[in-house]
């Protein structure tokens, strides 16, 4: 099994398209939260600090946290390899203050729970949203 972590800056447009589908799949609150998180990620990526932080997280995440994601995949009742997006709001110290996933599957919910307890490098500021896109391959 291979889990590929993709950087966020080039996939926000694809995810924005997926947000349109949310109207049919999620409740209004879920859609609103995901839309707001995506907007915050896009704003962060427009700054030089945000681009540097995105690059740092792109290296840090696989090195430190991929084992947790693999455990979720192995314990997930379904063998789905559908991609998933994790939206994490980090505090000033890099701890996860809020975590959203799309789509909500056993695998993504396990990943959200695993990442809620970890700490990343401190972001440029508090209440800082990041997006981690996971593509799981068999």
C-alpha positions as a printed Julia matrix, in Angstrom:
138×3 Matrix{Float64}:
   0.0    0.0    0.0
   1.28   3.42  -0.92
  -0.07   6.68   0.45
   0.78   9.73  -1.57
   0.64  13.17   0.02
   0.17  15.97  -2.47
   0.93  19.63  -1.9
  -2.09  21.86  -1.72
  -1.27  24.78  -3.99
  -2.15  23.12  -7.3
  -5.17  21.13  -6.18
  -7.34  23.81  -4.63
  -9.19  24.32  -7.92
 -10.08  20.63  -8.1
 -11.29  20.68  -4.53
 -13.29  23.84  -5.18
 -15.16  21.85  -7.81
 -15.8   19.15  -5.23
 -17.3   21.77  -2.91
 -20.14  22.18  -5.4
 -20.98  18.5   -4.92
 -21.19  19.05  -1.16
 -24.58  20.69  -1.53
 -25.96  17.27  -2.39
 -23.95  15.23   0.11
 -23.46  17.27   3.29
 -25.58  19.33   5.58
 -25.44  23.11   5.23
 -23.16  23.47   8.27
 -20.67  20.96   6.88
 -20.62  22.64   3.48
 -20.22  26.04   5.1
 -17.31  24.84   7.27
 -15.51  23.18   4.37
 -16.01  26.19   2.12
 -14.64  28.53   4.8
 -11.66  26.24   5.42
 -10.87  26.07   1.7
 -11.07  29.86   1.42
  -8.68  30.25   4.37
  -6.22  27.78   2.81
  -6.3   29.7   -0.48
  -5.66  33.01   1.32
  -2.74  31.47   3.24
  -1.18  30.13   0.05
  -1.19  33.59  -1.56
   1.44  34.82   0.9
   5.15  34.07   0.74
   5.02  32.8    4.34
   2.13  30.52   3.42
   3.98  29.1    0.43
   7.04  28.38   2.57
   4.9   26.8    5.29
   3.04  24.65   2.73
   6.37  23.39   1.43
   7.55  22.64   4.99
   4.36  20.73   5.82
   4.7   18.82   2.55
   8.0   17.45   3.87
   7.09  17.23   7.55
   3.81  15.37   7.19
   5.06  12.24   5.42
   8.17  12.04   7.59
   6.33  12.28  10.9
   2.72  11.24  10.45
   2.38   8.82   7.54
   2.52   5.83   9.92
  -0.66   7.05  11.64
  -2.44   7.3    8.3
  -1.28   3.81   7.31
  -2.7    2.46  10.58
  -6.03   4.04   9.72
  -5.99   2.45   6.28
  -5.22  -0.97   7.72
  -7.95  -0.69  10.36
 -10.57   0.73   7.99
 -13.4   -1.72   7.28
 -13.56  -0.76   3.62
 -10.72  -1.05   1.19
 -11.51   2.26  -0.47
  -8.63   4.03  -2.11
 -10.58   7.18  -2.88
  -8.65  10.4   -2.29
  -9.45  12.44   0.78
  -8.81  15.96   1.99
  -7.93  16.86   5.56
  -8.41  20.48   6.59
  -6.6   21.33   9.81
  -6.81  24.61  11.69
  -3.58  25.02  13.63
  -2.95  27.19  16.66
   0.16  29.36  17.04
   2.19  26.37  18.27
   1.13  24.07  15.42
  -1.4   22.0   17.37
  -4.62  21.01  15.65
  -7.47  23.2   16.94
 -10.05  21.92  14.44
 -10.08  19.16  11.83
 -12.44  18.6    8.89
 -12.4   15.8    6.33
 -13.95  15.27   2.93
 -15.44  12.86   2.16
 -16.38  11.38   5.51
 -15.45   7.7    5.37
 -14.13   5.34   8.05
 -10.63   5.99   6.71
 -10.94   9.79   6.7
 -12.59   9.89  10.13
  -9.8    7.76  11.59
  -7.24  10.06   9.95
  -8.96  13.12  11.41
  -8.86  11.59  14.88
  -5.18  10.6   14.54
  -4.14  14.07  13.34
  -6.12  15.86  16.04
  -3.51  14.75  18.59
  -0.37  15.77  16.72
   1.68  18.93  16.51
   3.15  20.45  13.37
   5.79  23.13  13.15
   4.37  26.5   14.21
   2.5   28.2   11.35
   2.92  31.86  10.32
   0.02  32.8   12.64
  -2.7   31.24  14.79
  -5.99  29.9   13.42
  -4.02  28.84  10.35
  -5.76  26.43   7.97
  -3.84  23.83   5.98
  -5.11  21.21   3.55
  -3.53  17.79   3.21
  -4.68  15.8    0.21
  -4.15  12.05   0.48
  -4.26   9.65  -2.43
  -4.09   6.06  -1.24
  -2.82   3.42  -3.6
  -2.96  -0.32  -3.09
